[in-house]
Amino acid sequence: MRGPFAGDLQAAYRGVDGGDIRWKLLLAPGAATFGPNAVDLLPHFTPNTCVCGYAWTRIVSDRDRTLFLYAGSDQRMAIWLNGEKVLTRDFYRAAVPDQDRVEARLRTGGNTVLVKLCHRFEGWSFCFRLGDEYGLPEEDGLTYGFPQ
């Protein structure tokens, strides 16, 4: 896989405070992985100022298709789809759903999404969803998350 993440959810990394950081599940099993509501990262990380964090999920599609990725973020954001960077926002702002829209080509089977969010001092939320060209949610033939 190209991009900053090789897919090893068991790996440990050195954090800015010198301690180990690891992937952790933020949502309960069966909860929507990404959707129209913001995901707030602040309560999940310490330290949580002047840092970057990542969110990762899988989208399984029943066919090759082109949709649109709708996103929003409080802070700087980059998104990779199947290892290819598809969106970069290098500025700080308030998170609003659908601030950004980019074409997303899903292939049949598993597709990976990696979101990088940098944070300074204010809110640390992001929004992410897939939709059609008009912004209507697309759910037919799509499964989000990881098998139990």
Secondary structure, DSSP 8 states (H G I E B T S, - for coil): --SS--S-TT-EEE-TTSSEEE----S-TTS-SS-SS-EE-GGG-SS-SSEEEEEEEEEEESS-EEEEEEEEESS-EEEEETTEEEEEE-S-----TTSEEEEEEE-SEEEEEEEEEEE-SS--EEEEEEE-TTS-B--TTEEES---
